[in-house]
Amino acid sequence: MAKITLTPQLVKNAMCPAGKPKLDLFDTETRGLLLSVSPTGRKTYYLRFQNERGRTRQLRLADGNDVSLAQARTLAEKYRNRIAMGEDPAETKAAMRQVPTVSDFIREQYLPFVKNYKRSWKCDEGLLRNHVEPVWGKRYMDQIAKHDVIALITKQRHTHKPGSCNRLLILLRYMFNLALRWEVPGVKANPTAGFPLLEENNKRERYLSREEAAVLYDQLNRSENPMLKYIVPMLLLTGARRREVMDARWDDVDFQRRLWRIPVSKGGKARHVPLSDGAIRLLEQVPRLPDCCWIFPNPKTGKPFVSIFYAWNTARKHAGLADVRIHDLRHSFASFLINAGRSLYEVQKILGHTQVKTTQRYSHLAHETLVDAANAAVNSLGAVFAPPALLEASA
């Protein structure tokens, strides 16, 4: 370890002695500054110092070919001022190297975790792959700020509906909350915090009429997908979600008690669906594959369908119902319950809603049913209590 007053010429001519692993030259003018010369001639400036714990640390400043001696001294003084304030720049720099990129966090931590806890993890993976990674993927987790979230959601609003934007925002909020909980290096706050959800005006109400259901059923029987004529009616006869039906197992159906157990529902808990006479008859007609546990398997693979969209899309278009989505079958089942005089409580329990407000979207149907019931009562009285105006109108 040689101490010497470094000069530009000395730095230029410095060479590592033969047989030595390196040559360290400490500058007498700037405390702690050293020039390290490798056997290959590469020169690097370092700052050696003691932190508040008394440990000797060494911080790499710059490549000797990238900065001048004067610049290296200025940089060393800058770090010495920070050290005097109790900071350990070497520790800070090491910590920064531990901060993952957004893509690394998604692929190495987030997705492996949610695969075990979220049935909809593939939806998360798709949203992140298509909308987040192309924009943030190469950036570090500690570089994502509120203005980045605003920019991303604003961009989404140009091409997506408010509901879709909200799903992305909720996903990002959950992801960064996990990063905070796991103490991911560099993540000190959630950049989505305080960002309000957009007002959704894209909630639509679409219910199948009895006539539409009959036309649709006719097209299901014509489908090239032999299981579509069982899957879609099962959705309409139980009000279950698409994935719940497609992943249904024979072992979960109790024909004696007329009950279908869904092991893991959207709410994360098991739920039980009562099976009507129609649902029982449908299940009895479903062809069973040998040694297959699935009720509605793909005949080619013996496993649940990944998607039935193509077959469904063809059937609904041929039925003249291009605006009907698969999830509308669930809404239709709820409307059938309400129109049959069942209570919102019963609808909530059968559909497996964990929150009453979710079922409240059908409250207007319940009101219409009650009005019809009231009219039926009035009609039974005839004109006994009818106002004069109504008597004249009916004359």
C-alpha positions as CSV (number, residue, x, y, z in Angstrom):
1,M,0.0,0.0,0.0
2,A,1.8,3.1,-1.3
3,K,0.9,6.7,-0.3
4,I,1.7,9.3,-2.8
5,T,0.4,12.6,-4.2
6,L,-1.4,11.6,-7.3
7,T,-0.9,13.6,-10.4
8,P,-2.5,13.2,-13.9
9,Q,0.9,12.1,-15.3
10,L,1.4,9.6,-12.5
11,V,-2.1,8.2,-13.1
12,K,-1.4,7.9,-16.8
13,N,1.9,6.0,-16.4
14,A,1.0,3.8,-13.4
15,M,1.5,0.1,-14.0
16,C,1.0,-3.0,-11.9
17,P,4.4,-4.7,-11.1
18,A,4.8,-8.1,-12.6
19,G,3.6,-10.9,-10.4
20,K,1.4,-8.7,-8.3
21,P,-2.4,-9.0,-8.2
22,K,-2.8,-5.2,-8.2
23,L,-1.2,-1.9,-7.4
24,D,-3.0,0.4,-4.9
25,L,-1.9,4.0,-4.8
26,F,-3.4,6.2,-2.0
27,D,-3.7,9.9,-2.6
28,T,-2.2,12.1,0.1
29,E,-4.2,15.1,-1.0
30,T,-7.7,13.5,-0.7
31,R,-8.1,11.3,2.3
32,G,-9.2,7.8,1.5
33,L,-8.9,8.2,-2.3
34,L,-7.0,5.4,-4.0
35,L,-6.1,4.4,-7.5
36,S,-6.1,0.6,-8.1
37,V,-4.2,-0.7,-11.2
38,S,-4.8,-4.3,-12.4
39,P,-2.2,-6.5,-14.2
40,T,-4.1,-5.8,-17.4
41,G,-3.6,-2.0,-16.9
42,R,-7.2,-1.2,-16.0
43,K,-7.4,1.7,-13.5
44,T,-10.2,2.2,-11.0
45,Y,-10.8,4.9,-8.4
46,Y,-12.0,3.8,-4.9
47,L,-12.8,5.6,-1.7
48,R,-11.7,3.7,1.5
49,F,-13.4,4.8,4.7
50,Q,-14.7,3.7,8.1
51,N,-18.4,3.7,8.8
52,E,-20.1,4.5,12.1
53,R,-19.7,0.9,13.2
54,G,-15.9,1.2,12.8
55,R,-15.9,-1.1,9.8
56,T,-13.5,-0.4,7.0
57,R,-15.4,-0.1,3.7
58,Q,-14.4,0.5,0.1
59,L,-16.6,2.2,-2.4
60,R,-16.0,2.1,-6.1
61,L,-16.1,5.6,-7.5
62,A,-15.3,5.4,-11.3
63,D,-13.2,3.9,-14.0
64,G,-9.9,5.7,-14.4
65,N,-10.5,6.1,-18.1
66,D,-13.9,7.7,-17.6
67,V,-13.0,10.5,-15.2
68,S,-10.0,12.7,-14.6
69,L,-8.1,12.8,-11.3
70,A,-9.7,16.2,-10.4
71,Q,-13.2,14.7,-11.0
72,A,-12.3,11.6,-8.9
73,R,-11.2,13.9,-6.0
74,T,-14.4,15.9,-6.3
75,L,-16.4,12.7,-6.2
76,A,-14.5,11.4,-3.2
77,E,-15.1,14.6,-1.3
78,K,-18.8,14.4,-2.1
79,Y,-19.0,10.9,-0.6
80,R,-16.9,11.9,2.4
81,N,-19.4,14.6,3.3
82,R,-22.2,12.0,3.3
83,I,-20.1,9.7,5.4
84,A,-19.6,12.6,7.9
85,M,-23.4,12.8,8.2
86,G,-23.5,9.1,9.2
87,E,-24.3,7.6,5.8
88,D,-22.6,4.5,4.5
89,P,-22.5,4.9,0.7
90,A,-21.0,1.5,0.2
91,E,-23.9,-0.1,2.0
92,T,-26.4,2.1,0.1
93,K,-24.8,1.0,-3.2
94,A,-24.9,-2.6,-2.2
95,A,-28.6,-2.3,-1.2
96,M,-29.4,-0.7,-4.6
97,R,-28.0,-3.7,-6.3
98,Q,-30.5,-5.9,-4.5
99,V,-33.5,-3.9,-5.9
100,P,-35.2,-6.1,-8.5
101,T,-36.6,-4.9,-11.8
102,V,-40.4,-4.9,-12.1
103,S,-40.2,-7.9,-14.5
104,D,-37.9,-9.8,-12.1
105,F,-40.3,-9.2,-9.2
106,I,-43.3,-10.3,-11.2
107,R,-41.6,-13.5,-12.6
108,E,-39.6,-14.5,-9.6
109,Q,-41.8,-13.5,-6.6
110,Y,-45.3,-12.3,-7.4
111,L,-46.5,-15.0,-9.9
112,P,-45.0,-18.0,-8.0
113,F,-46.8,-16.7,-4.9
114,V,-50.3,-16.1,-6.4
115,K,-50.3,-19.4,-8.3
116,N,-50.9,-21.0,-5.0
117,Y,-53.5,-18.6,-3.7
118,K,-55.4,-17.1,-6.6
119,R,-57.5,-19.1,-9.0
120,S,-57.4,-16.2,-11.4
121,W,-53.6,-16.0,-11.4
122,K,-53.6,-16.4,-15.2
123,C,-55.6,-13.2,-15.5
124,D,-53.0,-11.5,-13.4
125,E,-50.2,-12.9,-15.6
126,G,-51.9,-11.7,-18.7
127,L,-52.5,-8.2,-17.4
128,L,-49.0,-7.8,-16.2
129,R,-47.5,-9.3,-19.4
130,N,-49.5,-7.2,-21.8
131,H,-49.9,-3.9,-20.0
132,V,-47.2,-3.5,-17.2
133,E,-44.0,-5.3,-18.4
134,P,-43.8,-3.5,-21.8
135,V,-43.8,-0.2,-19.9
136,W,-42.2,-0.8,-16.6
137,G,-40.5,-4.2,-17.0
138,K,-36.9,-3.0,-17.2
139,R,-37.3,-0.4,-14.5
140,Y,-36.4,-1.0,-10.9
141,M,-39.1,-1.4,-8.3
142,D,-37.9,1.7,-6.4
143,Q,-38.2,3.8,-9.6
144,I,-42.0,3.4,-9.9
145,A,-43.7,6.5,-8.5
146,K,-47.3,7.9,-8.4
147,H,-46.8,9.8,-11.7
148,D,-45.9,6.5,-13.4
149,V,-49.2,5.0,-12.2
150,I,-51.1,8.0,-13.4
151,A,-49.4,7.8,-16.8
152,L,-50.1,4.1,-17.1
153,I,-53.8,4.3,-16.2
154,T,-54.3,7.4,-18.4
155,K,-52.9,5.5,-21.3
156,Q,-55.2,2.5,-20.5
157,R,-58.2,4.8,-20.5
158,H,-57.7,5.6,-24.2
159,T,-58.3,2.0,-25.2
160,H,-60.0,0.3,-22.3
161,K,-63.2,0.8,-20.3
162,P,-63.1,2.0,-16.7
163,G,-63.8,-1.4,-15.3
164,S,-60.7,-2.8,-17.1
165,C,-58.6,0.1,-15.9
166,N,-59.8,-0.5,-12.3
167,R,-58.8,-4.2,-12.5
168,L,-55.3,-3.2,-13.5
169,L,-55.1,-0.6,-10.7
170,I,-56.3,-3.1,-8.1
171,L,-53.8,-5.7,-9.3
172,L,-50.9,-3.1,-9.0
173,R,-52.1,-2.1,-5.6
174,Y,-52.1,-5.7,-4.4
175,M,-48.7,-6.4,-6.0
176,F,-47.0,-3.4,-4.3
177,N,-48.7,-4.2,-1.0
178,L,-47.1,-7.6,-1.2
179,A,-43.7,-6.1,-2.0
180,L,-44.0,-3.9,1.1
181,R,-45.1,-6.9,3.3
182,W,-42.1,-8.9,2.0
183,E,-39.7,-6.0,2.5
184,V,-38.5,-6.1,-1.1
185,P,-35.4,-4.0,-1.3
186,G,-36.1,-0.5,-2.5
187,V,-39.8,-0.5,-2.0
188,K,-40.7,2.0,0.7
189,A,-44.2,3.0,-0.3
190,N,-47.1,1.9,-2.5
191,P,-47.2,4.2,-5.6
192,T,-50.9,3.4,-6.1
193,A,-51.9,4.5,-2.6
194,G,-54.5,7.2,-2.6
195,F,-55.2,6.7,-6.3
196,P,-59.0,6.4,-6.6
197,L,-60.8,3.9,-8.7
198,L,-62.5,5.2,-11.8
199,E,-66.2,5.5,-11.9
200,E,-67.5,2.5,-13.8
201,N,-70.3,3.3,-16.3
202,N,-69.8,0.1,-18.3
203,K,-71.9,-2.2,-16.1
204,R,-74.6,-3.6,-18.3
205,E,-77.7,-5.6,-17.5
206,R,-78.4,-8.4,-20.0
207,Y,-80.8,-11.3,-19.3
208,L,-81.9,-14.1,-21.5
209,S,-85.7,-14.4,-22.1
210,R,-87.2,-17.9,-22.2
211,E,-87.5,-17.6,-26.0
212,E,-83.9,-16.5,-26.4
213,A,-82.8,-19.5,-24.2
214,A,-84.7,-21.9,-26.5
215,V,-83.0,-20.5,-29.6
216,L,-79.6,-20.6,-28.0
217,Y,-80.1,-24.2,-26.9
218,D,-80.9,-25.2,-30.5
219,Q,-77.6,-23.8,-31.6
220,L,-75.7,-25.5,-28.8
221,N,-76.9,-28.8,-30.1
222,R,-75.5,-27.9,-33.5
223,S,-72.0,-27.0,-32.1
224,E,-68.9,-28.8,-33.2
225,N,-67.9,-28.9,-29.5
226,P,-69.8,-31.9,-28.2
227,M,-69.6,-30.6,-24.6
228,L,-70.9,-27.1,-25.2
229,K,-74.6,-28.4,-25.1
230,Y,-73.9,-29.5,-21.5
231,I,-71.6,-26.7,-20.3
232,V,-73.8,-23.7,-21.2
233,P,-77.1,-25.2,-19.9
234,M,-75.2,-26.0,-16.6
235,L,-74.2,-22.4,-16.4
236,L,-77.8,-21.3,-16.9
237,L,-79.3,-23.9,-14.6
238,T,-77.0,-23.2,-11.6
239,G,-75.8,-19.6,-12.0
240,A,-72.3,-20.9,-11.5
241,R,-69.3,-19.1,-12.9
242,R,-67.7,-20.3,-16.1
243,R,-64.5,-21.7,-14.6
244,E,-66.5,-23.3,-11.7
245,V,-68.4,-25.4,-14.3
246,M,-65.5,-26.1,-16.5
247,D,-63.4,-27.4,-13.6
248,A,-66.3,-29.4,-12.0
249,R,-65.5,-32.9,-10.8
250,W,-67.9,-35.9,-10.4
251,D,-66.6,-36.4,-6.8
252,D,-68.0,-33.0,-5.9
253,V,-71.6,-33.8,-6.9
254,D,-73.9,-35.5,-4.3
255,F,-76.8,-36.8,-6.3
256,Q,-78.6,-38.0,-3.2
257,R,-78.5,-34.6,-1.5
258,R,-78.8,-32.8,-4.8
259,L,-75.8,-30.7,-3.9
260,W,-72.7,-29.6,-5.9
261,R,-69.7,-28.6,-3.8
262,I,-67.3,-26.1,-5.4
263,P,-64.0,-26.6,-3.5
264,V,-62.6,-23.1,-4.1
265,S,-64.9,-20.3,-5.4
266,K,-64.0,-16.8,-6.4
267,G,-64.2,-15.8,-2.7
268,G,-61.5,-18.2,-1.8
269,K,-63.8,-20.6,0.1
270,A,-65.8,-23.7,-0.7
271,R,-69.5,-23.2,-1.4
272,H,-72.4,-25.5,-2.1
273,V,-74.8,-25.1,-5.0
274,P,-78.3,-26.7,-4.8
275,L,-79.1,-28.7,-7.9
276,S,-82.5,-28.4,-9.5
277,D,-84.4,-31.2,-11.2
278,G,-83.2,-29.7,-14.5
279,A,-79.6,-29.7,-13.4
280,I,-79.8,-33.3,-12.2
281,R,-81.3,-34.4,-15.5
282,L,-78.5,-32.6,-17.4
283,L,-75.8,-34.2,-15.3
284,E,-77.3,-37.6,-15.8
285,Q,-77.1,-37.1,-19.6
286,V,-73.5,-36.0,-19.7
287,P,-71.3,-38.7,-21.3
288,R,-68.6,-39.9,-19.0
289,L,-65.0,-40.6,-20.2
290,P,-63.4,-43.7,-18.7
291,D,-61.2,-43.0,-15.6
292,C,-61.9,-39.3,-15.9
293,C,-62.8,-37.2,-12.8
294,W,-63.9,-34.1,-14.8
295,I,-67.6,-33.7,-15.6
296,F,-67.1,-31.6,-18.7
297,P,-63.7,-32.6,-20.1
298,N,-62.2,-31.9,-23.5
299,P,-62.7,-35.3,-25.2
300,K,-59.3,-34.9,-26.9
301,T,-57.3,-34.3,-23.7
302,G,-59.4,-35.7,-20.9
303,K,-58.8,-32.5,-19.0
304,P,-60.9,-29.3,-18.6
305,F,-61.2,-27.0,-21.5
306,V,-58.8,-24.0,-21.4
307,S,-61.4,-22.0,-23.3
308,I,-64.7,-22.5,-25.0
309,F,-64.9,-19.0,-26.5
310,Y,-64.7,-20.0,-30.1
311,A,-67.5,-22.6,-29.9
312,W,-69.6,-20.2,-27.6
313,N,-69.1,-17.3,-29.9
314,T,-70.2,-19.3,-33.0
315,A,-73.3,-20.6,-31.2
316,R,-74.4,-17.2,-29.8
317,K,-74.0,-15.5,-33.2
318,H,-76.0,-18.1,-35.0
319,A,-78.7,-17.7,-32.4
320,G,-78.8,-13.9,-33.0
321,L,-77.4,-13.3,-29.5
322,A,-74.0,-11.8,-30.3
323,D,-74.4,-9.3,-27.4
324,V,-74.8,-12.1,-24.8
325,R,-71.7,-12.9,-22.8
326,I,-71.1,-16.2,-20.9
327,H,-71.3,-14.3,-17.6
328,D,-74.8,-13.0,-18.6
329,L,-76.0,-16.6,-18.1
330,R,-75.3,-16.1,-14.4
331,H,-77.2,-12.8,-14.4
332,S,-80.1,-14.6,-16.2
333,F,-80.2,-17.3,-13.6
334,A,-80.5,-14.6,-10.9
335,S,-83.3,-12.9,-12.9
336,F,-85.2,-16.2,-13.1
337,L,-84.9,-16.6,-9.4
338,I,-86.2,-13.1,-8.7
339,N,-89.0,-13.4,-11.2
340,A,-90.0,-16.6,-9.5
341,G,-90.5,-14.6,-6.3
342,R,-87.4,-15.7,-4.5
343,S,-85.7,-13.2,-2.1
344,L,-82.4,-11.4,-2.6
345,Y,-81.1,-13.3,0.4
346,E,-81.8,-16.6,-1.5
347,V,-80.2,-15.2,-4.6
348,Q,-77.1,-14.2,-2.6
349,K,-76.7,-17.7,-1.1
350,I,-77.3,-19.6,-4.3
351,L,-74.9,-17.4,-6.3
352,G,-72.3,-17.4,-3.6
353,H,-72.0,-13.7,-3.2
354,T,-69.9,-12.8,-0.1
355,Q,-71.2,-9.2,-0.1
356,V,-74.9,-8.1,-0.1
357,K,-74.1,-5.1,-2.4
358,T,-73.2,-7.5,-5.2
359,T,-76.7,-9.0,-5.1
360,Q,-78.3,-5.6,-4.8
361,R,-77.8,-5.1,-8.6
362,Y,-80.9,-7.4,-8.9
363,S,-83.0,-5.4,-6.5
364,H,-84.8,-3.6,-9.3
365,L,-86.0,-7.0,-10.6
366,A,-87.3,-7.8,-7.1
367,H,-89.2,-4.5,-7.1
368,E,-90.8,-5.2,-10.5
369,T,-91.9,-8.7,-9.2
370,L,-93.4,-7.1,-6.2
371,V,-95.3,-4.5,-8.3
372,D,-96.6,-7.4,-10.5
373,A,-97.7,-9.1,-7.3
374,A,-99.5,-6.0,-6.1
375,N,-101.2,-5.6,-9.5
376,A,-102.3,-9.2,-9.2
377,A,-103.9,-8.5,-5.9
378,V,-105.7,-5.4,-7.3
379,N,-106.9,-7.3,-10.3
380,S,-108.5,-9.9,-8.0
381,L,-110.6,-7.2,-6.5
382,G,-111.9,-6.1,-9.8
383,A,-113.4,-2.6,-9.9
384,V,-114.6,-2.5,-6.3
385,F,-112.1,0.0,-5.1
386,A,-111.0,1.4,-8.5
387,P,-111.0,5.3,-8.8
388,P,-113.6,6.8,-11.1
389,A,-111.0,7.7,-13.7
390,L,-110.0,4.1,-14.0
391,L,-113.6,3.0,-14.3
392,E,-114.1,5.5,-17.1
393,A,-111.0,4.4,-18.9
394,S,-112.1,0.8,-18.7
395,A,-115.6,1.5,-20.0
